[in-house]
Amino acid sequence: MTTSAVEPETGRNALDDFDAAYQTHYDGMIRLAYVITDSMAAAEDIVQEAFVELYRRWPEVRDPRGWLHTVVVNRSRSWWRRLIVARRHVARGSPVESTPSAEDGTAVRQALLALNRRQRAAVFLRFYLDLPEQAIADALGCRPGTVKSLLHRALATLREHLDDD
């Protein structure tokens, strides 16, 4: 199987299509992973792994954007689970990756840190990527009603934190 072969029906090069998808979706996927993990290094690793897997599955993936959203969210969740397990096993007094302090960010960034990972992901997918509730539900692996609840609670928390400043 060669991915650079020209498809007879369309006359398009599959490798060119993948490159276009990479250029279109890379930055958004980095931002999505960063919002969930709060680590740029982890976000870059997660997104690179997702694109490697997408490349391997390119002929069978019909919706690269949706597929990438799902993979990036799932891998970001896995990253958090591994981090939590690692923190449980770290000896007392050992350095652990810390989250930014209140002095490190803007008021909005601070308020976003008050949200849990699912709420942050839902807010990012809805208001930054402008996805509909069904697409967010698919990416997060939940129902649209859960997305509405996550967004409602997240916005209430954001208002509370931003009104304090």
C-alpha positions in Angstrom: 0.0 0.0 0.0 1.4 3.4 -1.0 -0.2 6.5 0.4 1.2 8.6 -2.4 -0.8 6.8 -5.1 -3.2 8.9 -7.1 -6.8 7.9 -6.5 -8.4 7.0 -9.9 -11.9 8.4 -9.0 -10.7 11.9 -7.9 -7.2 12.3 -9.3 -6.1 13.4 -5.9 -3.0 12.3 -4.1 -3.8 10.7 -0.7 -0.6 12.1 0.8 -1.6 15.6 -0.2 -5.0 15.1 1.4 -3.3 14.0 4.7 -0.9 17.0 4.5 -3.9 19.3 4.1 -5.7 17.8 7.1 -2.5 18.1 9.2 -2.1 21.8 8.3 -5.8 22.5 8.9 -6.2 20.7 12.3 -2.8 20.6 14.0 -3.0 23.9 15.8 -6.6 23.3 17.0 -5.7 19.8 18.3 -2.7 21.3 20.2 -4.9 23.8 21.9 -7.5 21.1 22.7 -4.9 18.8 24.3 -3.3 21.7 26.2 -6.6 22.8 27.6 -7.2 19.3 28.9 -3.7 18.5 30.1 -2.4 22.0 31.0 1.0 20.8 29.7 2.4 22.0 26.3 4.9 19.1 26.2 2.1 16.6 26.8 -0.2 18.3 24.3 2.4 18.2 21.6 3.2 14.5 22.2 -0.5 13.5 22.3 -1.2 15.4 19.0 1.8 13.9 17.3 0.8 10.4 18.3 -2.8 11.1 17.1 -1.5 12.2 13.7 0.7 9.2 13.4 -2.3 7.0 14.1 -4.4 9.0 11.6 -1.7 8.5 9.0 -1.8 4.8 9.5 -5.6 4.7 9.3 -5.9 7.4 6.6 -7.7 5.3 4.0 -10.5 4.3 6.4 -11.1 7.6 8.2 -13.9 9.5 6.7 -14.0 12.5 9.1 -10.4 13.4 10.1 -11.5 16.3 12.3 -14.0 14.3 14.3 -11.6 11.3 14.5 -8.8 13.6 15.8 -11.1 15.2 18.4 -12.0 11.9 19.8 -8.4 10.5 19.8 -6.9 13.7 21.3 -9.5 13.9 24.1 -9.1 10.2 24.9 -5.3 10.3 24.9 -5.4 13.5 27.1 -7.7 11.7 29.6 -5.2 8.8 29.6 -2.4 11.2 30.2 -4.2 12.5 33.3 -4.9 9.0 34.6 -1.2 8.1 34.3 -0.2 11.3 36.0 -2.5 10.7 38.9 -1.2 7.1 39.3 2.4 8.4 39.2 1.6 11.1 41.8 0.2 8.4 44.1 3.5 6.5 43.9 5.9 9.5 44.3 7.6 9.5 47.7 6.8 12.3 50.0 9.0 15.3 49.4 9.7 14.4 45.8 9.0 17.1 43.3 5.8 16.7 41.3 4.7 18.6 38.3 2.9 21.7 39.5 0.1 23.7 38.1 0.6 27.4 37.4 0.0 29.7 40.3 -2.6 32.5 40.3 0.3 35.0 39.5 1.2 33.1 36.4 -1.9 33.7 34.4 -4.6 36.1 33.5 -8.0 36.2 35.2 -9.6 34.1 32.5 -6.8 31.5 32.6 -7.1 31.3 36.4 -10.9 30.9 36.1 -10.4 28.1 33.5 -8.1 26.3 35.9 -11.0 26.2 38.4 -12.9 24.0 36.0 -12.5 20.2 35.9 -10.9 18.7 32.8 -14.3 17.7 31.2 -15.7 21.2 31.7 -12.6 22.8 30.3 -12.7 20.5 27.3 -16.4 21.2 26.7 -15.9 25.0 27.0 -13.0 24.8 24.5 -14.8 22.7 22.0 -18.0 24.8 22.2 -16.6 28.4 22.4 -13.2 28.1 20.8 -13.8 25.5 18.1 -17.5 26.4 17.8 -18.7 22.8 17.7 -22.3 21.9 18.1 -23.4 19.9 21.2 -23.6 16.6 19.3 -20.0 16.9 18.1 -18.8 17.8 21.6 -20.7 14.8 23.0 -19.1 12.5 20.4 -15.6 13.9 21.3 -16.1 13.5 25.0 -17.9 10.2 24.8 -21.1 11.4 26.5 -24.7 12.4 25.7 -25.6 15.9 24.4 -27.5 16.5 27.7 -24.3 15.9 29.6 -22.6 18.5 27.4 -25.3 21.0 28.3 -24.9 20.3 31.9 -21.1 20.6 31.7 -21.3 23.9 29.9 -23.9 25.3 32.3 -21.8 24.4 35.3 -18.6 25.6 33.7 -20.1 29.0 32.8 -21.4 29.4 36.3 -18.0 28.7 37.8 -16.3 31.0 35.3 -18.8 33.8 36.1 -18.2 33.3 39.8 -14.4 33.4 39.5 -14.4 36.4 37.1 -16.8 38.4 39.2 -14.5 38.1 42.2 -11.7 40.0 40.3 
